[in-house]
Amino acid sequence: MMRLGGMARWAMIAAAAILALALWRGGADTMPPATPKAVADLTTIDFANVANYSRPALPAYFDGTVAALDNSPAPNADNDRIATLGRVLFYDLRLSTNDRASCASCHQQALGFTDPMRFSNGISTAATTDFHAMRLGNLRYWQPGSTFWDRRAPNVEAQASQPFHSLVELGWGGAAGGFDDLIRKMGATTYYPELFAWAFGSPEITEPRIQQALATFVRAMISSTSRWDEGYARVFSPAAPNRALDADLPNFSPQENRGRHLFMTGAGQGGAGCASCHMPPTFALAADAGSNGLDPGETRLFKAPSLRSAGLTGPYMHDGRFATLSEVIDFYDRGIQDGPALDKRLRENGKPRRLNLNAADKAALAAFLTTLNDPALTTDPRFSDPFRR
C-alpha cells in the first residue's frame, strides 16, 4: 500500500472536510441535514424540506419594471436557510428583555403584518411606540430602500436592529446592556447556536447576521395574490396603453371598477391620481414621493408602506390618526395641508389639491382598496409562527 507523506495526508483530510461541508451546506438534495433536536423540540421547522423564500413565483406583470424597484442585496445561495432563521427571530419572544414581545407582536400576519393599535406596546403596557406599525408586504419594492415612516434607516438590515435597541419595543437599550447582552442571552439557548451554524456555517451570533436574517425574511413577504391580481392577470398586456391598468377587471363589481378607475386615472383626467404615488402592481410608494400634507408646514419626508392589505385593518398614517379608509379618502379629497415637503402631485395651481369627490366615488375608492387584501400572504405557513406554543 502506498504511504502518504504528512503534507499529502493532511491535504486529503482537508479536501474531504471541504467536500463534507459543501454537501451539508449546499447539497441538501444529496445529503439533507438532520434537524437539530433542540430546534425540533421548540419549532415545527423541517430542515430536510426548507421553505422556498428566494425563488418566488411571480405574476407576469411583476417584470423588469418591478425588478428595478427591488432593494434586495445580491442573491445568496443560502437565502432560504437565512430566511428560515429570520422567521424564528421574527416570532421569538425570548429576544425581548422580559420574554414578552417579538417583531410579530406589532406586525401581525393575519392583519397584513401591522398592528390594530394606533401605537404599539412592546415589553410593557405602560409605554408605546412613537409611530404606528407599518405593514410589511412588498417592502422590498421601494427605492432607495430606506425604512420607517421617517426614512431614518438606510435599508431593511439597519431597520431590523432598531427595535432591539428600543427601550419600548424589545428593550435592550440603555441599562439593559444592548446587543452584547442580547447575544449572550441567545448564545445561552439550546437552539440559536445550532440555527446560526445551519444558516451561516458557524454558530457565531452577531448583529449583522441577525440583521441579514430578519431582512431576508421580511423581504420575502411579497403580496401578489389579491382579487385585484386575479382580475389584472386576465387583462394584462405589456403592449396595452398603460399596461392595461385602467381596463375593467372581469371579477370586479361595477363599484369596484369605478374605484379602480379613480385610483388609476390622473386627477387632471377625471380620476383621483392615487396610482402616481402608490404604484401598481406592488402598490408601494414612488421613489420620488414627498409628504402627503397631513399637517401644515410639514418639512419631513415620510414614507408610506404598500397599500396591499390596507383594507384589513386601521389605523392609518404614521401616527394612526385615521381609523378607517373612509377617513383617509376624505383627507385626500379635501384635507391636504400645504408645506415645504408636500408632494408636487398633491398640488394644483400652487395650492394643495382638492378632488371634490362625491359620496359614491369615495365609497368606490374604499371598495377598490379592499380588493388589494391578500389572503395568501396573511395565511402563508412560511410566514407564520414556527414555535410550538
N, C-alpha and C positions, 0 to 999 in steps of 0.2 A: 504493500500500500504506500502511495506517495505521501511523504510527510511534508507538511506545510511549515514554512518559516513563521516567526511570530507576527511579522507585519502582514503576511498574506492571510494568516488565520484571523487576525483582527479585522482585516478588510472584508472577509467573508461574513463574519459575525455582524459587522456594521451594515453590510448590504442586506442581510436577512432582516435585521431590525427595521431598516428603512422600508423594505417591502411589506413587512407586517403592519407597520404604521400606515402605509399607503392603503392597504386593504381595509384596515379598521376605519380610517378617516374617509376615504372616498370610494371604496368599493363595497358599499352596503349590499349590492345585488349579489356579490360573490361571498361575502362573509359578514352578515349583519351582526352588529354588536348585541350582546345580551343586555337587557335593561338592568342597570344597577339596582340592587334590591332596595336601597334607601329611597331611590326615586320612585320605584314601583309601589312601594308601601304608601307613599304620600300622594301620588298623582295617577292619572289614567293614561299617561303618555306611552305610546307603543314605539320603542326605539327601533324596532325592525321594520316599521312602516311609517317613516317620518312624513308628516303632512306637507303638502306642496304649498309653499308660500312664494317661491321665487319664479314660478312659471305659470302665472295666472292665465286662464282662458278669457280673452277679452273680446268684446264685440268688434265688428269690422270698423266701426266709426271711432274706436279708440286707436287711431292710426298715428301717422307721423305728427299730425297737429297736436295730439295729446302727448305723445312721447317727448316732444320738445319741452313740455312743462314739467317733466318728471325730475324731482330734485334728489333722487336716489344716487348714492355713490356708485362706483363701478361694480358690476356683478361680482359676487363672491361664491366660489364653488360650495361653500358650507352654509349658504344663507338659510336653507331650510332648518338646519340644526340651530343656527344662531337665533332665528326667529322663534323656534320652539323654546329655547331658553328665555327669550323675551316674553313669551306667553306666561311662563312660570313667574318671572319677575313682575309682570303686569298685575297678576292676581294675588301675589303673596302678601298677606297681612303682616308677616314677620319682618318685612322690610321697613315697617314703621317702628318708632321707638317703643311703643306700647302694644304692638301686635293688633292694632285696632283698624288701621287704614291701609289701602293699597291704591294703585293707579285706578283700578276698576271701581273703587268706591265713588269716585267722582265722574268716571267715564264708563257708564253702564251700557253693556252691549244691547240689551233689549230696547234702549231708548236712543239708539244711534250713537252710542258712546258719549253721551252727555249726562248732565245731572238735572233732575226736575226742580231742584232747589235753585233759587236765584244765586246764592253764593254757597260754596261747598264747605262742609266740615271735613277735617282731616282726623288728627289724633285726638281732638277734643270737641265737644259740642259747644264749648264756651267761646270759640273763635271761628272765623270763617275766612275764606279766600277773598282777595280784593276784586277778582274778576269771575264772571260766570264760566263754568267749564265748557270748553269748545267741543263740538262734535269732531270726530276723528276720521270719518270716511273720506277718502280721496285727498288726504293731507299731502300725499306725495306729489300731487299735480298743482304745484304752486311755485312759481319763480318770483323772487330769488331764493326761496326756500326758508326764509325766516319764519319763526313761530311765535305763538302767544298773540293775543289781541293787539298788544302794543309793539309787536315785532322785535322784542328785546333779545331773543335768542337767534343767532345767525342760522341755525339749522336744527333739524329734529334731534340730532345727537346732543347738542347743547341743551335743548329743551328738556331732554329726559332726565338730566341731573337736578334741575331746579326744584322739583317737588321734594327731593330728598333733603336739600339744604333748607327748605322752608320750615319754620317753626310751627306753622299751622297745618301744613299738609302731612308730610311724613316725619317731620320733627327733628331732623338731625343737625339743625343749625345751632349756633351759639354754644351753650354749655353742654349740649348733648354729645359733642365730640366730633361732629362732621363725618365725612366719608370714611375716615380711618376706623371709627368705631362701628359704622355700618358694615364695613368689610370684615372686621373681626367677628361681628355677630354672624354674618353669612358664612364665614370660614368655619365657625364652630358647629354649623348644622351638619347633618349626615348626608345631605343631598347636593348642596351647591358645589363643593369641590368636584364631585362626580359629574355634575351637569356642565361645569365650565371646561373640564377636561374633554368631555364628549363634544362640546360645541367648538372649542378653540384648540384642542390638542394638548393643553396643560391645565392644571387645576387653579392657576392663579386667578384671583378675583380682583379686578381693577375697575376704577371708574370708567375709563374708555371702553372696556369690554361691556360693562353694564349699559353704557350709553348706546353702543352699537347694537346690542341685543334688543333693547327696547325700541330703538328707532327702526330696526329691520322688521320687527313685529308690527309696529304701528303703520309703517308704510305699506304693509301688505293688506291693509284694510281698504280694499278697492270696492267701490259701490258701482255696480253696473247692471243690476237686475231688478229695477223698479218697473212699475207699469209703464212709465214713460219709455224706458228702454225697450220693453216688449213691443210697444207701438212704433217707436222710431226705427227699430231694426227692420220693420216691414216696409218703410218708405225711404230709408236712407239711400242716397246715391251721392258719391263724391263729386259727380259731374253736375248735379242739380244746383239751381240757384240757392246759395246759402246752405248747400249740402242738405237741402230739403228740411231744414229745421222749422220752417213755417208751413209745412204741409200738414193737413189734418191727419190725425192718427186714428186708425180704424177701431181701436179698442177704447177710445175716449168718448165720453158723453159730449153733447153739444156745449155744455157749460165748461167742461174741462178743455175742450178745443178752443173755446173763446179765451180762457185764461192762458192757454199755451200761446195763442196768437199775441195777446197783450204782452206776455213775457218776452217773446222772441222779436217783436217788432219795435223799431226805434220810436222814441217819444215824438219825434218830428213827423213820423209816418202813421200816426194814429194808435201807436202802442204805448207801453209803459217803459220800454227800453231796458228792462231788467237784465237781459242777456249780454248787454255790452259790458257789464261788470261781473256778473255771475255766469261764467262762460260754459255753455253746453259743449260736449256731453258730460264733463266732470262736474259742472256747476260750481267749480272752485273760482276764487276771485281772480280777476285780471291782474297781471303783474304790475300794471301802471295805475292801479286804482288808488284814489285818495281816500279821504274820510267821507262819511255819509251825512255829516251835518246834524248829528244828534243834539249838539249844544252850540250856542252862538259863540263865535270867536275861537273855535277849536283849532289848535295848532298841531295836534298829534295825528300821525298817520296810523289808522287802525287797520287790522287785517281781519277779515271775516272767514269762517270756515266754509266748506262746501255746503250748498243748500240740500244735499242729499239727506233724506230722513228728517228734514226740518219740521215736517208735519207731525212727527211722533209726539213731541212734547215741547212746551216752552220751558222757561222764559227765553227771551231773545235779546240780542245785543251784548256788548262787552260787560255791561252792568246789569243785565237781565231786567231792564226796566219795562219791557213789554211782555205781557203774559200770553198773548195769543197772536196767531198770524194776522188776524184782522187788525189788531193794533199796529203791527209792523206795516201793513199795507196802508193804513190811514196815515202813518207817519210819512211814508214816501209820497203819498198823494198830496199832502198839504202841510207837512210839519218840518221839512228840511230847513235848517238854520245856516246862515252864512258864516264863513270863517276862512282863514288863510289856507287850511288843509282841505277844504271842500273839493271833492272830485269835480273835474270840469264837465263830466257828463250829467251832473246834477245841477248845472247852471243853465239858465236861458236868459239871454239879453242882460247878462251881468248880474242876475239875481238867482236865488235858489228856485229850482224848477217846481212848478205846481202842475200836477197831472189832471186834477179835477175829474176824477173818475166817478161814475155813478155807482149806486149800491150794487147793481147787478154785475158790473165789471169787477168791483172789489171782491165780490163773492166768487167770481170766476177765477180770479188770480189765486185766491186761497185754495180753491178746489184743485187748480193745477199743481200748486206746490205740494199737495198731499200725494200726487201721483209720483213724486220723487222718493217716497218712502221705499226703503229697500228691505223686504222681508228676508232675503237670503243673508245679507250681512249681519242682521240682528239676531240670527239663529245659527249661523255657521259654527259648527263644532270647533273649527280651527281657532276661533277667536273666543271660545268660551272658557270658563273657569276649569283648569286642569286638575284642581286639588280634590282629593277625596274628603269631603267635609263630614 
